[in-house]
Amino acid sequence: MKIPEDAEIPESKLTAYLLVPRTVDDKSAFLGQAGFGPSNWVLLRDELLRLIVRAEAIVDRRDVYGTFYRVEGTLAGPAGQKLEVVSIWLCGSLDGRYRFITLKPNRRPRP
């Protein structure tokens, strides 16, 4: 199964969460290794959209909010480095819309 290409990736999810240093669960340093930052958040969005076109979505869990999917793959950063990631997406139970939730480094080697 693929996440639809019109899935929502809110700008604020990238600029006010993933690309901002945080004391807990910081992802900005990881993304910064590949050259992603607040000033080029659009590049990260575009890479996430390319990821959902290339990779299969696997059901991760279901709850009252909807179905959560994992999409694993590689993001190519503007600095030329590649990052192995696990991205999480939600298909909402109320509206059926797909939304980007978060990403994290993929610590498991890919086959």
N, C-alpha and C positions, 0 to 999 in steps of 0.2 A: 504494500500500500504506500502511496505517496501523499505527503502533505500538499494540499492545493497551493498553486503558485500565488493565489491572492490572499494567502494567510496574512494576518495582521502582525506587524512588527512595530510597535509604538516607538517613536523617536525617544520618548522619555525612558523607555526600558533600556535603551542603549546609552543615552547621554547622562541620565541621572542615576543609573544603577550599574550596568556592566563596566562602563568606561571611567568610573569615578572611584578613586581609592576609598576603601572601607576598612574599618577595623575588624569586622567579622565577615567572613566569606568573600574576601576581595578577589575579583576577577580581572581588575584593570591591569595589574602587573603581568599576568599571564597573557592577556590580549596585547599589551604593550610590547611584548617580545617580538611580535610580528609587525609592529608599527601601527596598530589600531589605537586611536585616541579620540577624545571628545571632538576635535576639530575635523576628523574624517569619519565620523560615525556612519555616513552613508555607505562607505566602503564595507564596513562590517555588515550592515543591512544587506547589501548586495551579495556578499559572500554567503550569508545565511540563506538567502533565496536560492543561490546556486546549489547550496548543499541539499535543500529539499527536492530539487529537481534530480540530483544525482543519486541520492541515497534513499533506501527504503525506511519507512516509519514502522516501528514495532510498538505494539501496545505495552505500556509500562504499568498502568493501573487505571482503575475507574473509581470515581466517587461522585458525590452529589454535584460537583462542578462540571463533570463530564469525563471524557476519556483523555488520558495523558499518553503521549507518544514520545518515544526516544528516536532520535535520528543521529547516527554517528557518522563521522567523516572528517575531512580535512578542510580547514579554512586557509586560504592563501592570503597572507598579509601584504600590505603595501611595501614593507621593508624586504620582501622576498622570502621570509621565513614561513613555514607551514606549521599549523597547529592542529593536533588531533583533538577533536572535541566530541562531547555528547551534548546535543541540544534537546530541550524538552519543549513540547508543543501541546496545547490543549484544544480539543474540540468541545466547545461549550454545550452543556446539556440543555440549556434554555434556547440558545439561538443557532446552534449547529456551526458556528463560526470557528475557524482555526486561528489560534493566537500563539505567538512565541512567548514562552515563559522564562527560560533561562538557558545557560550553557555552563559547562564545566570542562576541565581538561579530561581527556579520555586516558585513564591510567592503564586500561587493559590493552594489550597489543592486538592489532587487527590481524586477522588471518591472511 
